[in-house]
Amino acid sequence: MSKVVERFLKYVQINTQSDENSSTVPSAPCQLNLAKVLTEELKGLGLEQVRLDDKGYVYAVLPANIEARVPSIGFIAHMDTSPDVSGEHVDPQIIENYPGGDILLNPEKSLLLKVEDFPELNQYIGKTLITTDGTTLLGADDKAGISEIMSAFEYLTAHPEIPHGKLCVGFTPDEEIGRGADYFDVRGFGADFAYTVDGGPIGELEFENFNAAKAIVKIHGRNVHPGRSKGKMINAILIANKFISLLPAQEIPSLTEGREGFYHLNRIQGDVEETVLHYILRDFESEGLEKRKRTILATAKQLQDQYGEEILTVEIIDQYKNMRKKIDPVMHIVETAFQAMQEVGVNPDVKPIRGGTDGARLSFMGLPTPNFFAGGHNAHSKNEFIPTFALEKGVEVILKIIEKYAKSVN
């Protein structure tokens, strides 16, 4: 078993779920358990300036071993896993020489990973897969990226004859709840540019992402005994249902792809007295996102006109922007990653991110940061899996990028 696979199996068994309802940093203290492990491992590898700060961010530097001026490159991954599915008691299953067909994840509960639902499994016949046991997520998002970065740096420290410039490592908390870049020390990190190793299947290379905002819609009702409520009750749940029905029905995640944006109702809570709708709004064009904001507000106004202005309030909060604006002036970082993939036998798949990464915000904080694959499939899901060779290729891509920049001065 390769070292990157061993690392991955170790890391996924450390629960690091972030908590979107928490106001602490990190949002869940369990993330510090992995942060402390990584801090000690980085020290053990001989990296310098290793630090775990009071917000749960881990940083380290491998100094240049050549005199020529080459760019300082950063590699970043996030430690937390999604709060959508349990990340506690992860029990990874190893499927060697996958023969094809459905995979029995959990004999006791008869849980299957079905080819009918996930036909991409057919790409990996004969390969070794790591799956969940069907009761938790796996955590390849983004412990695969962490494992690949750590394994690449272990290789570099074991082979000091390999030339390289200054290399920087950063591991962040709370990326899954949109806070991963909140306290990232860009100046102290010390890189000219960076890569997040946080993509999906092998080959993904991304330098543009959604513009993002969230909308919180509160509907204020009036509760009266249902037997004596005629002309008096205002049912916030029913008004919320009207609000939902007035938005474009085809512009939702399950009906969109590629560069299409959407309105996503990802949480609803409430009763007759008050109901709250939590939407995320996504669009690759900034004007497209503004249009979606206006649609939310216009829909609210339509219901206010019908029921009264006090019936409904809307709060819209911007989250992140499309990083392409910041990557275009330094496209060599994308081109180098593209070439590195080709040179290690990976077919680059350049596509926009239908989501966001720490890199989106870091790019606007002065650290241009495109994203490439970590190798996993079905993130945030009990059906998550990763082929082991994708982990190994991730390490090779990191090393090849470093090699290409070192050679660029010769």
N, C-alpha and C positions, 0 to 999 in steps of 0.2 A: 504494500500500500504506500503510495507516494506521501510525502510530508504534507503537501497542501490538503490532501484528503484527510489525513490524520488531524490536522489543525481544524478543519471544517467540522468534523465529527465531534471534536472537543468543544468548539465554540457554540454550536447549536444547542448544546445541552445546558447552556447557561441562560436562564431566562432574562430577557432584556426588553420586555414589552414597555413601550412608552404609554403615557396616560394623558389623553387630551383634556381631561377634566382637572388636571393638576396644574397648579401655578408655580410649582417648584422647578428648579433647574439642577440636574435633569428632572424630568417630570416624574420618573419612577426611580427610586434609589437602587433598584436591582441592576440598573444599567452600569452602576459603578463596579459591580462584581466583575464584569467583563473588562471594564476600563482598567482596573487594577491588574488583572491578568496580563493584558496587553502591555501595560507600562513595564511590568517586570520582565516580560519576554523581550521587549525592545532593549532594555538595559542589558539583558543577558546576551543579546546579539552584538553588543558593543556600539550601538548607536549613541549619539551625543545629544545634549540638550533635551533629554527625555523628561517630559513633565505631564502630570495629570493635574489640570487646574481645578479651581473650586466649583466650576460649572460642569465638570465631567468630560471635558475635552482632553484628548491625548495627543501630544505632539512629540516629534523626534526628528533628528537630522543625521544623515550620513554625509560627512564632509566630502568635498571633492578630493579625488586622488590624482588629478592632473592640474597643471598650472594654467593651461589655456582657458580662456574665458568662454564658458558654455552656459546656457541658461540653467537656472535653478528650477528643477521640476518637482512638483508636488503630486502625491497620490493620496486620495481621500476616500474613505468609506464610512458608513454609519453603523453604529453599534446596536441601535434599537430595532426591534421588530414591530410589526403593525399591531395596534390594539384591536383590530377587527377579529382576529382569531387567536385563541390561546397559544402562547409561546412557552408555557410551563410544562415541564416533564416531557420534553421533546424526545422521542424514541426513533432515531433514524433507522430506516431499513435499507440494507444494501442488496441490490438485485444484480448479481454478476451475470454477464453474458446474456442480457435480456433477450428472451426468445421471441418476443412479440406477444400480442394479445393482452387481455386485461391482467392487472397486477393485484393480487390479494394483499391488501395492506394490513388487514387486521382479521385473522381467522375467528377470534372470539365474537367480533361484532359484524362479521361478513362485509367489511368495507372494501370496496374495489376502486382502483384507478382504471377507468374504462377508456379503451381506445375510441369508442364511439363518441365520448365526450371530449377527449383530448387526442385527436388524430396525430398530433406531432410526435407522439410516442413512436410511431412507425419510423421516424428518422433515426432511432437509436437502437435498432435491433442489433444484437451482438455487442453492445456497449454495456458498461457498468453504470447503473443508476442508483442514486440515493433518493429515497422517498420518505414520506411521513408514515406514521402508523395509522393515519386516517382520523386522528383525534385532535391534532394540533397542526399549526403551520410547521414548516421545516426551518425557516430562517435563512435561506440562501440570500434573501434580500434583507441585510446585506452582509451576512457573515461569510458568504462566498467571496465577496470583494475584500473583506478584511484578511481572509485566509490567503488569498492570492498576493496581496501586498506584503504580508508578513513573510510568506515563503520566498518571494522575490528578493526581499532584503536579506533574508537568511542566506540565500545563494550568493548575493553580492559580498556579504561579510566573510563568507567562507572562501571566496575567490577574489582576494584583494588585487589580483593582477588585472581584473577587468576595469578598464578606464571609465570614469564617470565624473560628471560635475556634481555640484551640491544637490542632494536629494532630500526631500522633506516628506514626512508622513503625518497625516492628520486623521483622527478617528472622532466622529461627532456623535452626540446623543440627539434624540428627539427629531430626527429627520422625518420620520413617518407621520408626525403631527405638525409638520411645517415649521419647526423651530430650529432645525439643525444648524443653520448659519447665524442664528441670533447673536451668539457670543463668540463666533470664530475669530481668532486673533490673526487677521490677515497679515499685519505688519510683522508680528512675531513668528509667523509661519515661515516666512522668508523665501517663498517661491516666486518666480517670475510668472509662472502659469501652472496649472494643475490639471489632473484628470480625476473625476470621480469614477471609481470602479463599482458601478451600481446599476448596470443595465441588466436586461433579461437574457434571452438565449444567446448562445455563442455567435459572435460576429456583429452584434449590434454596436453601432457607432452613432452618437447623437450630439448635435450642437445647436439644436433649437427645441423649444419646449412651449407648452401652453403659457399664455398670459393667464393669471389666475386671481380670482376673488371669491369671497364667500358672502352669502346673504343670509341674514337671520330675520325671519318674518314672524312677528308676534301678533296673534289674533286674540283680541280681548272680548270675551263673551259675557253673558249674564245667565247665571244659573237660577232656576226657579223650580219648585217641585213640579215634576212632569205632569202630574194630574191637574195642576192649576196654572199651567204655563202659557196658555194661549195669549198671544199678543205681548208677552213679557220676556220669554226665554230667547236668548241669542246664543245659539250653539256654535262655539268657536271651532269645533271639529268639522261641522258642515261647511262653515265659511272657508276653513283651510282646504277642504276638498274642492271647493269652487276655485280657490286660488291655483291649486295644482292643475285643475282641468283647463285653466285659461292659458297656461304656458304651452309653447309649441310641442306637441305630443311626439313628434319624430326626432326631436333634438335632445335625446337622452343617451347615456353611455352605451346601452345595449343595442342602439340602432345607428351608431355613428362609428367612423373609423378614419384612418389616415389623417388628413388635416381638418376634419370636421370638428367643430366645437360642440358644447352641450350645456344643458342645465341638469344638475344632478341633485335630486333630493336624497340626501344621505342620512337624514335623521328626522324623526317627527316625534314629538312628545306633547302630552297635554290631556285636557278634558274639556268639558263644556265651558268652564270658566275661562281657561286660557289654553291655547295650543300654539306651539312653536315649531316652525319649519326651518330646517337647516339645509341650505343649498350651497353647492360649489358651482361656480361659473367658470368655464374654460373656453379659450379661443386662441388660435395661433396669431391672429392679428389684433393689435391693440384696439383698433376701431371696432373690431368684432366683439371684443370684451365689453367695450363701452356701450355698444348696442344692447348686449345682454343685460347690462345693468339698467339701462333705460327701460327695457321690457319688464324687468322685475318691478321697477317703480311705477310704470304705467299700469301694470296689473293691480298693484296695490291701490292706485288712485281709482281705478274702476270699482273696486269693492268699497273704498271709502265713500265714493259718490252714492253707492247703493245703500250702505249701512250707517254711514256717518264717519267723519274723519278720525274720531277717537277709537274706532274699531280695530285699527291695524297700524302697526309701526314696522319700519324696515331699517335694518342697519347693514350697510355694505362695506366690507373690509378688503382692501387689496392685499394679496398674498405674495406673488412673485411675477416676474416679467419674462418674456422670451429672451433667452440669453444670446440669440443669434446676433443681435445688434453689437454685442461686446466681443463675439468670437470672430466675426467677419474681418476685422483689421489684423487678426493674428491667425489666419487660417492655416498657417504652417503647422500648428499643433494638431489640427484635425488631419491634415494631409500626412503628417508623420505617423499618426496612429493608424491611418488607413494602410500605409505602406508596411508598417510593422506587422499588421495582421496578415497581409499577403505573404510576407517573408517567412512567417511561421506556419503557413498552411491554413489560415483562417480566411474565409470569404467575407469581406466586410459588407455589412448590411446597413447602409446609411439611411436613417429614418428620423422623423421628428419624434420627440418623446411625448406620448399622450399622458403627460403628468408633469412632475417637476422633480428636480434633485437639489441637493445642497448647491451644486454647481451653478444653477440658475441664479440664485441670489449672490453667491460668491463672485460671479462674473460682474455683477453690478456693484460689488464692494471693492473692485479693483484687482480681482484675481480671476482672469479668464479660465474657465473650467468646463470643457466638454466632458462627455460621459461615454464610457464603453462598457461592454458586457461584463457581467459577473458569471453568467451561465445558467441561471435558474429559470424555471418555468412555473407559471401559476402562482405568482407571489401573493401573499396575504390569504392563502388558501390551505385547507387541509389536503388538497390535491397537489401541493407544491412538490417539485422534484428537480434534480439536477444531475446531468451526466458527469461522471468524474473527469472525463477527458476535457470538459469545458473548464473545470477548475485548473487543470494543468496547462491548458492553452492560455488562460488568463495570466498565469505566471510568466509564460513565454512572451506574451505581448508586452507586459511591463518591462521585462528585461530588454526586449528588442527596441522599445522606444528610447530607453536609457542609452543603449548602444548607439543608436542612430544619431542622437544629439552629440554624444561624445565624438563620434567620427566626423561630424559636420565641420569641426574646426581643422581637420587635417586636409 
